[in-house]
Amino acid sequence: ERKMGEGSFSLTYAMNGTLAGLVSITGACGIVEPWAAVVIGFIAGMLYLFTSKLLVRMRIDDAVDAVPVHMTQGIWGTLVVGLFADSNRMKLAYGDVGDFGIFMGGNGTLLVCQILGVLFVIGWVLSIMFPFFCLLNYMGWFRASASDEVEGLDSRYHASTRKLNTKIGPTASYGQSNQRLRRTLETSDDFQDNPSDVDAGTATGKDISATAKSIGAGGW
C-alpha cells in the first residue's frame, strides 16, 4: 500500500497482532518489567507481520495465521525469558535460580536453557507429527482435491447450500482466496462468454473445472 501511496488498515492484522503480543508475553509475564513487556509485544507484532507475509510468498496456506501467531510467538515468548527476566522478579517467583535475562545482567545460562527447550519441542513435534502427516498424505487424506478447494469446503464437506461468493469485498478472508479465485475465473473461457455468472456471486461447473485445472497445473 505504501508503494502505491494508498494506506489501508487491516482488522485481521490488528487482531492477530494483538494475539501475537499476548502469546509472546505469556511465558514471561510474571518476571519482566513493564517496559520490557512493551518491547516484547512490539517485536512480536513485527515478527507476526514478517512471518505472515513470508508464508504468502512461500505459497503456504495458513488461512488463520496460526503459524505466525502461535509458533513464531511461542518461540519468541520462550526466548524473551532468557533476555528480559528481572532478577528480583525471578527470586519472588522461583527463588534463587542462579541466573536471569542477559539484558538485565545475566550470564546467558538461562537463555541457553530456553534455546534448548525450544529445540527440544521442535524435535519432539517433528518426530511425532511428521510421520503422521506423511501417512495422511500417502492415504490421500491430507488435503481436499483442487476442485473441492475452489468450490468451497462448505458445500463439499459440510453440506452447506450457500453459494460461493467471488466478489471482492468484506467477505474476502485471510488469504484473499476470493480475489485469487476471481482472477483465475476471469482468465477462463467460460468467463469471457458469461461474466455475469461470476459477478452474480456464483461459480458454474465449467468455471470450477477450469480453475481446478489451472491450480493443478501451476498452483496459485
C-alpha positions as CSV (number, residue, x, y, z in Angstrom):
1,E,0.0,0.0,0.0
2,R,2.8,2.4,0.8
3,K,4.4,1.9,-2.6
4,M,1.2,2.9,-4.3
5,G,0.6,5.8,-2.0
6,E,-2.7,4.4,-0.7
7,G,-2.7,3.4,3.0
8,S,-5.1,0.9,4.4
9,F,-5.8,-0.8,7.7
10,S,-6.3,-4.5,8.2
11,L,-8.6,-5.6,11.0
12,T,-7.2,-9.1,10.6
13,Y,-3.6,-7.9,11.1
14,A,-4.8,-5.8,14.1
15,M,-6.5,-8.7,15.8
16,N,-3.8,-11.3,15.1
17,G,-1.1,-8.8,16.1
18,T,-2.8,-8.4,19.4
19,L,-2.9,-12.2,19.8
20,A,0.8,-12.3,18.9
21,G,1.6,-9.9,21.7
22,L,-0.4,-11.9,24.2
23,V,1.2,-15.2,23.2
24,S,4.7,-13.7,23.3
25,I,4.3,-12.3,26.9
26,T,2.6,-15.4,28.4
27,G,5.8,-17.2,29.5
28,A,7.5,-14.1,30.9
29,C,4.5,-12.1,32.2
30,G,5.5,-12.5,35.9
31,I,9.2,-12.0,35.6
32,V,9.7,-8.9,33.3
33,E,9.4,-5.2,33.9
34,P,6.5,-3.3,32.3
35,W,8.8,-1.6,29.8
36,A,10.2,-4.9,28.7
37,A,6.7,-6.2,28.2
38,V,6.1,-3.3,25.8
39,V,9.3,-4.1,23.9
40,I,8.4,-7.8,23.7
41,G,4.9,-7.1,22.4
42,F,6.2,-4.6,19.8
43,I,8.8,-7.0,18.4
44,A,6.1,-9.8,18.5
45,G,3.9,-7.6,16.2
46,M,6.8,-7.2,13.7
47,L,7.6,-10.9,13.8
48,Y,3.9,-11.7,13.1
49,L,3.8,-9.5,10.1
50,F,7.1,-10.8,8.7
51,T,6.1,-14.5,9.2
52,S,2.6,-13.9,7.8
53,K,3.9,-12.3,4.6
54,L,6.7,-14.9,4.3
55,L,4.1,-17.7,4.3
56,V,2.3,-16.0,1.5
57,R,5.5,-15.7,-0.6
58,M,6.2,-19.3,0.0
59,R,2.7,-20.2,-1.0
60,I,2.0,-22.0,2.3
61,D,-1.8,-21.9,3.1
62,D,-2.4,-20.8,6.6
63,A,-5.8,-19.2,6.5
64,V,-6.0,-18.2,10.1
65,D,-2.3,-17.3,10.5
66,A,-1.8,-20.0,13.2
67,V,1.9,-20.3,12.4
68,P,2.7,-16.6,12.7
69,V,0.6,-16.1,15.8
70,H,1.4,-19.3,17.8
71,M,4.6,-20.9,16.5
72,T,6.6,-17.8,15.9
73,Q,5.4,-16.1,19.0
74,G,5.7,-19.2,21.1
75,I,9.4,-19.4,20.2
76,W,9.9,-15.7,20.7
77,G,8.0,-15.8,24.1
78,T,10.2,-18.6,25.3
79,L,13.4,-16.8,24.3
80,V,12.4,-13.5,25.9
81,V,12.6,-15.1,29.3
82,G,16.4,-15.5,28.8
83,L,16.6,-11.9,27.5
84,F,14.5,-9.8,29.8
85,A,13.9,-11.8,33.0
86,D,14.4,-9.5,36.0
87,S,16.5,-10.9,38.9
88,N,14.2,-9.6,41.7
89,R,11.0,-10.9,40.0
90,M,12.7,-14.2,39.3
91,K,13.5,-14.6,43.0
92,L,10.0,-13.7,44.0
93,A,8.6,-16.3,41.6
94,Y,11.1,-19.1,41.7
95,G,13.6,-18.4,44.5
96,D,17.3,-18.3,43.8
97,V,17.7,-19.8,40.3
98,G,21.2,-18.5,39.7
99,D,20.6,-16.5,36.5
100,F,18.3,-14.1,34.8
101,G,17.9,-12.2,31.4
102,I,21.1,-11.2,29.7
103,F,19.8,-7.7,29.1
104,M,19.2,-7.5,32.9
105,G,22.8,-8.5,33.7
106,G,22.6,-12.3,33.4
107,N,25.4,-14.5,32.3
108,G,23.4,-16.3,29.5
109,T,22.8,-19.6,31.2
110,L,19.0,-19.0,31.3
111,L,18.9,-18.1,27.6
112,V,20.8,-21.3,26.7
113,C,18.3,-23.3,28.7
114,Q,15.4,-21.5,26.9
115,I,17.0,-22.2,23.5
116,L,17.4,-25.9,24.4
117,G,13.8,-26.0,25.4
118,V,12.7,-24.6,22.0
119,L,14.9,-27.1,20.1
120,F,13.5,-30.0,22.2
121,V,9.9,-29.1,21.5
122,I,10.6,-28.7,17.8
123,G,12.3,-32.1,17.7
124,W,9.5,-33.7,19.7
125,V,6.8,-32.3,17.4
126,L,8.6,-33.2,14.2
127,S,9.3,-36.8,15.4
128,I,5.7,-37.4,16.2
129,M,3.7,-35.4,13.7
130,F,5.9,-35.7,10.5
131,P,5.4,-39.4,10.1
132,F,1.7,-38.9,10.9
133,F,1.3,-36.3,8.2
134,C,3.3,-38.4,5.7
135,L,0.8,-41.2,6.4
136,L,-2.2,-38.9,5.8
137,N,-0.6,-37.7,2.6
138,Y,0.1,-41.3,1.4
139,M,-3.6,-42.2,2.1
140,G,-4.8,-39.2,0.3
141,W,-6.4,-37.7,3.4
142,F,-4.0,-34.8,3.9
143,R,-5.9,-32.2,1.8
144,A,-9.0,-31.7,-0.2
145,S,-8.9,-32.0,-4.0
146,A,-8.3,-28.9,-6.1
147,S,-11.9,-28.8,-7.4
148,D,-13.2,-29.1,-3.8
149,E,-10.9,-26.2,-2.7
150,V,-12.2,-24.0,-5.5
151,E,-15.9,-24.8,-5.0
152,G,-15.5,-24.5,-1.3
153,L,-15.4,-27.0,1.6
154,D,-18.7,-25.8,3.0
155,S,-20.7,-27.4,0.2
156,R,-18.4,-30.4,-0.3
157,Y,-17.8,-31.4,3.2
158,H,-20.3,-29.7,5.4
159,A,-23.5,-29.9,3.2
160,S,-23.9,-26.1,3.1
161,T,-26.1,-24.8,0.3
162,R,-24.7,-21.2,0.4
163,K,-23.3,-20.2,-3.0
164,L,-19.7,-19.4,-3.4
165,N,-19.1,-15.6,-3.1
166,T,-16.4,-14.5,-5.6
167,K,-16.9,-10.8,-5.2
168,I,-14.2,-8.6,-3.8
169,G,-15.2,-7.1,-0.5
170,P,-15.5,-7.6,3.2
171,T,-16.2,-11.3,2.7
172,A,-12.8,-11.9,1.2
173,S,-11.0,-13.5,4.1
174,Y,-7.5,-14.1,5.4
175,G,-5.7,-15.5,2.4
176,Q,-7.6,-13.3,-0.1
177,S,-8.8,-16.6,-1.6
178,N,-11.8,-14.9,-3.2
179,Q,-9.6,-12.5,-5.0
180,R,-7.4,-15.3,-6.3
181,L,-10.4,-17.2,-7.4
182,R,-11.9,-14.2,-9.3
183,R,-8.6,-13.6,-11.1
184,T,-8.4,-17.2,-12.1
185,L,-12.0,-17.3,-13.2
186,E,-11.6,-14.2,-15.3
187,T,-9.0,-15.9,-17.4
188,S,-11.2,-18.9,-18.1
189,D,-13.0,-19.2,-21.5
190,D,-16.4,-19.6,-19.7
191,F,-16.0,-16.2,-18.0
192,Q,-15.4,-14.5,-21.3
193,D,-18.7,-15.8,-22.5
194,N,-20.7,-15.4,-19.3
195,P,-19.1,-12.9,-17.0
196,S,-22.4,-12.3,-15.2
197,D,-22.1,-15.7,-13.6
198,V,-19.1,-14.6,-11.5
199,D,-20.5,-11.1,-10.9
200,A,-23.7,-12.6,-9.5
201,G,-21.6,-14.4,-6.9
202,T,-21.8,-17.9,-8.3
203,A,-19.4,-20.2,-10.0
204,T,-20.5,-22.6,-12.7
205,G,-19.2,-26.1,-13.2
206,K,-17.1,-25.0,-16.2
207,D,-15.6,-22.2,-14.1
208,I,-14.7,-24.6,-11.3
209,S,-13.3,-27.1,-13.7
210,A,-11.1,-24.5,-15.4
211,T,-9.9,-23.1,-12.1
212,A,-9.1,-26.5,-10.7
213,K,-7.2,-27.4,-13.9
214,S,-5.1,-24.2,-13.6
215,I,-4.4,-24.9,-9.9
216,G,-3.3,-28.4,-10.7
217,A,-1.1,-27.2,-13.5
218,G,0.7,-24.3,-11.8
219,G,-0.8,-23.5,-8.4
220,W,-2.0,-20.1,-7.2
